[in-house]
Each structure stands twice: as C-alpha cells, then as structure tokens.
C-alpha cells in the first residue's frame, strides 16, 4: 500500500526556492548550518524551518557537531525521490484518454 503522506514530504521539500538553493549548495558536500546561513542570507529560524522539511523528506540528513548542525544530501533519500518521480509520472498502457470519452 502506497504511503502518499510520506511521498508528499518529498515533493514538499522540492517546492520552495530556498530549499532548492540549499540542495544546490549541499551538492558540493556536507555543510555546516553557519555556511548555509551565510550563503543564503536568511535567519537561523528560517533555515531551521527549511532544514526540518528537507530532513523529514529523507533527502537531507543532519548531524550535530558542537553548537552547529551539519547537513548533507542523503544518497538513499536522493535515489528514493528520483524513483518516486519516475513511478508517479509513468503512464500505464499507451496513455490514451479514459474509456468513457471514447465514442
């Protein structure tokens, strides 16, 4: 049985331009929250909000180090997000319109 609530978390993570910027920065490897704050010019509370959504989606993982959190893209989460998009957009059969409209 498909868990649409969990699937929706992935798409929620990808539907904000700040979160897309964060992912672009994290493509270069793990980053400290202080680096993200500096690069994005956003408040710490705004960053925390976006990072919670990204981590809840499974696309990003975090780990504490001292007083800062460090973030990285999860390989498993990234692959799951890509596979989810493929699965949900794949057409069944030949993709014709519904049978009720065919005369």
Secondary structure, DSSP 8 states (H G I E B T S, - for coil): ---HHHHHHHHHHTSSHHHHHHHHHHTTS-EEHHHHHHHHT--HHHHHHHHHHHHHHTSEEEEEETTEEEEEE-HHHHHHHHHHHHHHH--STT----GGG--
